[in-house]
């Protein structure tokens, strides 16, 4: 009887240690701004409570992208298998990443995207082994830098000035 009790106690102890050792890290993520034009910079930041963590891993999913998620710098590379965007974790557990959507391989189209932060470089969260957090970012089209109404008087003044210079040189 005492042998059985010892085995039960040992089983409970081992189970408790495994559950504690496999407990998920708490991750957070935020994006600023959450509404952005394609080509602008976004600040992604957050935190982890895992001690001794050096980096967290970022990936994005959304319209026209691989369903497994992709790297932030190269939208053609599915995340995982060694391809990841990483962000350095400060000693206090915070991290920050500047995502410049003007300089990336691949193409964003207007729509809502989900940016994930994961604790292990395993791709989109697909099992309990990966702790993650996510946030949504909505991209609008690139603003048209066409000539606005304010540019018309400037163009007229420039053309008038060029015409006067031409006439002055011609007479002289």
C-alpha positions as CSV (number, residue, x, y, z in Angstrom):
1,X,0.0,0.0,0.0
2,X,2.8,2.4,0.9
3,X,4.5,1.6,-2.4
4,X,1.4,2.5,-4.3
5,X,1.1,5.7,-2.4
6,X,4.7,6.6,-3.2
7,X,4.1,5.9,-6.9
8,X,0.9,8.1,-6.9
9,X,2.8,10.9,-5.1
10,X,5.7,10.6,-7.5
11,X,3.3,10.7,-10.5
12,X,1.6,13.9,-9.1
13,X,5.0,15.5,-8.5
14,X,6.3,14.8,-12.0
15,X,3.0,16.0,-13.5
16,X,3.2,19.2,-11.5
17,X,6.8,19.8,-12.7
18,X,5.9,19.1,-16.3
19,X,3.0,21.5,-16.2
20,X,5.0,24.2,-14.6
21,X,8.0,23.7,-17.0
22,X,5.7,23.8,-20.0
23,X,3.7,26.8,-18.9
24,X,3.3,29.5,-21.5
25,X,5.2,32.7,-21.5
26,X,3.0,35.8,-21.4
27,X,3.6,37.9,-24.6
28,X,2.1,41.3,-25.5
29,X,2.1,43.2,-28.8
30,X,0.9,46.6,-29.9
31,X,1.1,48.6,-33.2
32,X,1.2,52.3,-33.7
33,X,-0.5,53.5,-35.8
34,X,-3.1,50.7,-36.2
35,X,-4.3,52.5,-39.4
36,X,-1.5,53.2,-41.8
37,X,-0.9,53.9,-45.5
38,X,1.3,51.4,-47.3
39,X,4.8,52.8,-47.4
40,X,4.7,54.3,-43.9
41,X,6.6,53.2,-40.7
42,X,4.8,51.3,-37.9
43,X,6.2,50.8,-34.4
44,X,5.6,47.3,-33.1
45,X,6.3,46.8,-29.4
46,X,5.4,44.6,-26.5
47,X,6.8,42.5,-23.7
48,X,7.5,39.0,-22.5
49,X,7.7,37.7,-18.9
50,X,10.1,34.9,-19.8
51,X,13.3,35.4,-18.0
52,X,16.5,35.4,-20.0
53,X,14.8,35.8,-23.4
54,X,17.0,37.4,-26.0
55,X,14.6,37.8,-28.8
56,X,11.0,37.4,-29.9
57,X,9.9,36.5,-33.4
58,X,7.5,38.4,-35.6
59,X,5.4,37.4,-38.5
60,X,2.4,38.7,-40.5
61,X,-0.6,37.2,-42.2
62,X,-3.2,38.8,-44.3
63,X,-4.5,39.5,-47.9
64,X,-2.4,37.9,-50.5
65,X,0.1,36.4,-48.1
66,X,1.0,32.8,-47.3
67,X,-1.5,31.3,-44.8
68,X,1.4,30.2,-42.6
69,X,2.5,33.8,-42.0
70,X,5.5,35.6,-43.6
71,X,8.5,37.6,-42.5
72,X,8.0,41.3,-42.1
73,X,10.9,42.3,-44.4
74,X,10.2,39.8,-47.1
75,X,6.6,39.0,-47.7
76,X,7.6,36.2,-50.1
77,X,9.2,34.1,-47.3
78,X,6.9,31.9,-45.2
79,X,7.8,32.2,-41.6
80,X,9.4,29.3,-39.9
81,X,12.2,27.0,-41.3
82,X,14.8,29.6,-40.3
83,X,12.9,32.6,-41.8
84,X,11.8,35.1,-39.2
85,X,11.8,38.7,-38.3
86,X,13.2,39.0,-34.8
87,X,13.2,41.8,-32.2
88,X,15.7,42.1,-29.4
89,X,14.3,41.8,-25.9
90,X,15.6,44.3,-23.4
91,X,16.6,43.1,-19.9
92,X,13.2,44.4,-18.5
93,X,11.4,42.1,-20.9
94,X,10.2,44.8,-23.4
95,X,10.9,44.8,-27.1
96,X,10.4,47.2,-30.0
97,X,10.6,46.8,-33.8
98,X,10.2,49.5,-36.5
99,X,8.4,48.1,-39.6
100,X,9.1,50.3,-42.5
101,X,6.6,49.2,-45.1
102,X,8.3,51.3,-47.8
103,X,11.3,49.0,-47.9
104,X,10.3,45.4,-48.1
105,X,10.4,42.5,-50.6
106,X,6.9,41.6,-51.8
107,X,3.8,43.6,-51.9
108,X,1.2,44.8,-49.4
109,X,-2.3,45.5,-50.7
110,X,-4.9,47.5,-48.8
111,X,-6.6,45.5,-46.1
112,X,-6.3,44.3,-42.5
113,X,-3.3,42.2,-41.5
114,X,-2.5,40.3,-38.3
115,X,1.0,40.7,-36.8
116,X,2.0,38.0,-34.4
117,X,4.8,37.8,-31.8
118,X,5.8,34.3,-30.9
119,X,8.3,33.0,-28.3
120,X,9.7,30.2,-30.6
121,X,10.6,30.4,-34.3
122,X,7.9,27.8,-35.3
123,X,5.6,29.8,-37.5
124,X,2.0,30.7,-36.8
125,X,0.7,29.5,-33.5
126,X,-0.5,25.9,-34.2
127,X,0.0,24.1,-30.9
128,X,0.2,24.8,-27.2
129,X,4.0,24.8,-27.4
130,X,4.1,28.3,-28.8
131,X,3.2,31.3,-26.8
132,X,1.9,34.2,-28.9
133,X,0.1,37.5,-29.0
134,X,-1.4,39.3,-32.0
135,X,-2.6,42.7,-33.1
136,X,-4.3,43.9,-36.3
137,X,-3.0,46.6,-38.6
138,X,-5.1,48.0,-41.4
139,X,-3.3,49.4,-44.5
140,X,-4.8,51.9,-46.9
141,X,-3.4,52.6,-50.3
142,X,-0.3,54.7,-50.9
143,X,-1.4,58.4,-50.9
144,X,-1.3,60.0,-54.4
145,X,1.3,62.7,-54.4
146,X,-0.3,64.5,-57.4
147,X,-0.4,68.2,-57.8
148,X,-2.7,69.8,-55.3
149,X,-4.6,73.1,-55.6
150,X,-1.8,74.8,-53.7
151,X,0.7,74.0,-56.4
152,X,-1.1,75.8,-59.2
153,X,-0.2,79.4,-58.1
154,X,3.4,78.3,-57.7
155,X,3.5,76.9,-61.2
156,X,2.0,80.0,-62.7
157,X,4.5,82.2,-60.8
158,X,7.4,80.0,-61.9
159,X,6.3,80.1,-65.6
160,X,5.8,83.9,-65.4
161,X,9.2,84.4,-63.9
162,X,10.8,82.2,-66.5
163,X,9.0,84.1,-69.3
164,X,10.2,87.5,-67.9
165,X,13.8,86.2,-67.7
166,X,13.6,85.0,-71.3
167,X,12.3,88.4,-72.4
168,X,15.0,90.3,-70.4
169,X,17.8,88.2,-71.9
170,X,16.4,88.6,-75.4
171,X,16.4,92.4,-75.2
172,X,19.8,92.6,-73.6
